[in-house]
Amino acid sequence: MNAYSFAVVIIFCVHTILAERSCLTGPYQLESPRAFTEIVETCKAWKDSACCSVETAKEIGISESKNLYQFEWDHCEYTMSATCRRFMTMEECFYQCDPNLFHWELPSKNGTVSKVPICSSHCNVWYDACKDDTTCVKNWQSDFVSTNATGPYECPTDVVCKKFSEWFPDGENMCNTLWGSSFEYVVEDGDNCMVMDFDPVNGNPNNNVTRPGFWRRLYGRVYDWVFG
């Protein structure tokens, strides 16, 4: 195979991969990203290209994760602060709306991501916003209890609520633990990590982060084409 033919194969494989599903396969994500069809304040960073629908964005703004997952952010006796709640909203919008998360989805578990690189600066300010708020468990992905797989999710009976700062010593530990292994605290070095909010005027900076899932699929497609 000469260089020209190989280049044609690469271009064809890239095209077929990009034409495939490009959003997480969770219950509320779209199959492929699209622009919001109306102005929505919640999740507006993704208004030009979102894996969440306008309806999902509105639901996050109205009920947070209560109606989506039967999960209350105010699961302790104290109401979550406005600053912490703002960051939790960012995280929910990021998970539901950002098209780039597809590349970190676990093949064996639809809608679940693993070790998405989150910029240390974002983790640190998120931690500062929530450190004085309370929660009853360290891992929100696995430690709550429920009578069925779809909620409602509640605190275990044998635990007490503590401040975030008592569960997590710093932003690194919180980002690496709060949602199990979904996120990974990464010190910024160019385009090596993602943020959970941004100014849409400048585009989505997460588009520039290296996407291992894409390259893994591209390598497999090219190999099958050339040697299959």
C-alpha positions in Angstrom: 0.0 0.0 0.0 1.5 3.3 -1.1 1.4 6.5 1.0 -1.6 7.9 -0.9 -3.7 4.8 -0.5 -2.8 4.7 3.2 -3.9 8.3 3.6 -7.2 7.5 1.9 -7.8 4.7 4.4 -7.0 6.9 7.4 -9.5 9.6 6.1 -12.2 7.0 5.5 -11.8 5.5 8.9 -11.8 8.8 10.6 -15.0 9.7 8.8 -16.7 6.5 9.7 -15.8 6.8 13.4 -17.0 10.4 13.5 -20.3 9.4 11.9 -20.9 6.9 14.7 -22.6 7.7 18.0 -20.7 10.5 19.7 -22.5 10.9 23.0 -22.6 8.8 26.2 -25.2 6.0 26.1 -26.8 7.1 29.3 -30.6 7.4 29.7 -30.8 11.2 29.0 -28.0 11.7 26.4 -28.8 12.3 22.8 -27.3 10.0 20.1 -25.2 12.8 18.7 -24.6 16.4 19.8 -26.8 19.3 18.6 -27.3 22.9 19.3 -30.0 24.0 21.8 -33.2 25.0 20.0 -34.0 27.7 22.5 -32.2 29.8 25.1 -31.6 27.9 28.4 -29.7 29.3 31.3 -28.7 26.0 32.8 -25.9 24.2 30.9 -25.6 27.1 28.5 -21.9 26.5 28.0 -22.9 23.7 25.7 -25.6 25.6 23.8 -23.9 25.2 20.4 -23.1 21.5 20.7 -24.7 19.4 23.4 -25.4 15.8 24.1 -28.2 16.8 26.4 -31.6 18.0 25.2 -33.1 21.3 26.1 -35.6 19.4 28.3 -32.7 17.7 30.3 -31.0 21.1 30.7 -34.2 22.6 32.0 -34.7 19.7 34.4 -31.3 20.1 35.9 -32.1 23.8 36.5 -35.4 23.0 38.1 -34.8 19.8 40.1 -31.1 19.2 39.9 -30.8 15.4 40.0 -33.9 14.7 42.0 -36.2 13.7 39.0 -33.4 12.4 36.8 -31.9 10.0 39.3 -34.0 10.2 42.4 -31.0 11.6 44.2 -31.0 14.6 46.6 -28.0 16.8 47.0 -29.5 17.9 50.3 -29.3 14.4 51.8 -28.0 15.7 55.1 -29.9 17.9 57.6 -28.2 21.1 56.2 -29.2 22.7 52.9 -26.3 22.7 50.5 -24.7 26.1 50.0 -25.4 28.1 46.9 -21.7 28.0 45.9 -21.4 24.3 46.2 -24.8 23.8 44.5 -23.4 25.8 41.5 -20.5 23.5 41.1 -22.7 20.4 41.4 -24.9 21.8 38.7 -21.7 22.3 36.6 -20.8 18.7 37.1 -24.3 17.5 36.2 -24.3 19.6 33.0 -20.8 18.4 32.1 -21.8 14.8 32.4 -25.1 15.1 30.6 -24.0 17.5 27.9 -20.3 17.3 26.9 -19.7 15.3 23.7 -16.1 14.6 24.6 -17.0 12.3 27.5 -18.0 9.6 25.0 -14.3 8.8 24.6 -14.0 7.8 28.3 -17.1 5.6 28.4 -16.6 2.1 29.8 -17.5 -0.3 27.0 -19.0 -2.7 29.6 -21.3 -0.2 31.3 -23.3 2.3 29.3 -23.2 5.9 30.5 -20.3 5.3 32.9 -17.0 7.1 32.4 -13.6 6.2 33.8 -10.7 8.6 34.7 -11.9 11.6 32.7 -9.0 14.1 33.2 -10.2 17.1 35.1 -8.0 20.2 35.5 -6.6 20.6 39.0 -7.7 24.2 39.0 -11.3 23.3 38.6 -11.1 20.5 41.2 -9.5 22.9 43.7 -12.2 25.6 43.3 -14.9 23.0 43.4 -13.5 21.7 46.7 -13.2 25.2 48.1 -16.9 25.8 47.2 -18.1 22.6 49.0 -15.6 22.0 51.8 -17.9 23.3 54.5 -21.0 21.5 53.1 -22.0 18.1 54.4 -22.5 14.6 53.0 -22.9 11.2 54.5 -20.7 9.2 52.2 -17.4 9.6 50.4 -18.3 7.8 47.1 -21.5 9.1 45.7 -21.5 6.5 42.9 -21.5 3.4 45.2 -22.0 4.2 48.9 -25.7 5.4 49.0 -28.3 2.8 49.5 -31.5 2.1 47.6 -34.2 -0.5 47.5 -33.8 -0.7 43.7 -31.4 0.2 40.9 -33.2 3.4 40.0 -33.5 5.0 43.5 -34.3 6.8 45.6 -30.8 6.9 46.9 -30.3 7.6 50.6 -27.7 7.7 53.3 -26.8 4.4 55.0 -28.4 4.1 58.4 -25.1 3.6 60.2 -23.2 6.7 59.1 -23.3 10.4 60.1 -23.0 13.4 58.0 -19.6 15.2 58.0 -18.2 18.2 56.2 -16.7 17.6 52.8 -13.3 18.7 54.3 -13.6 15.7 56.7 -14.3 13.2 54.0 -11.8 14.7 51.5 -8.5 16.4 52.5 -8.2 18.4 49.3 -9.5 18.9 45.8 -7.4 16.1 44.4 -8.9 13.5 46.7 -12.4 14.8 46.1 -12.2 14.7 42.3 -10.6 11.3 42.4 -13.2 9.9 44.8 -16.6 11.7 44.9 -17.8 9.9 41.8 -15.8 6.7 42.2 -13.2 6.5 39.4 -15.2 8.6 37.0 -12.8 11.6 37.2 -9.0 12.0 37.6 -7.3 15.1 39.0 -4.7 16.3 36.5 -2.3 19.2 36.8 -2.7 21.4 33.8 -0.1 21.2 31.1 -1.5 22.4 27.8 -4.6 20.6 26.5 -4.3 17.6 28.9 -7.4 18.1 31.0 -11.0 19.1 31.0 -13.2 21.7 32.7 -16.8 21.5 33.8 -17.8 25.0 32.7 -16.6 27.5 30.1 -17.6 30.6 28.1 -19.3 29.2 24.9 -18.1 32.4 23.0 -14.6 30.8 22.9 -15.8 27.3 22.1 -15.5 24.2 24.2 -11.9 23.8 25.4 -12.5 20.1 26.1 -12.5 19.5 22.4 -8.7 19.9 22.4 -8.0 17.3 25.0 -6.5 14.0 23.8 -9.2 11.4 23.4 -7.9 7.9 23.9 -11.1 6.2 22.9 -11.0 7.9 19.5 -7.4 6.8 18.7 -8.1 3.3 20.0 -11.0 2.9 17.6 -9.1 4.5 14.8 -6.1 2.1 15.2 -8.5 -0.9 15.3 -10.4 0.3 12.2 -7.2 0.9 10.2 -5.7 -2.4 11.2 -8.9 -4.3 10.1 -9.0 -2.5 6.8 -5.3 -3.1 6.0 -4.9 -6.6 7.4 -8.4 -7.9 7.8 
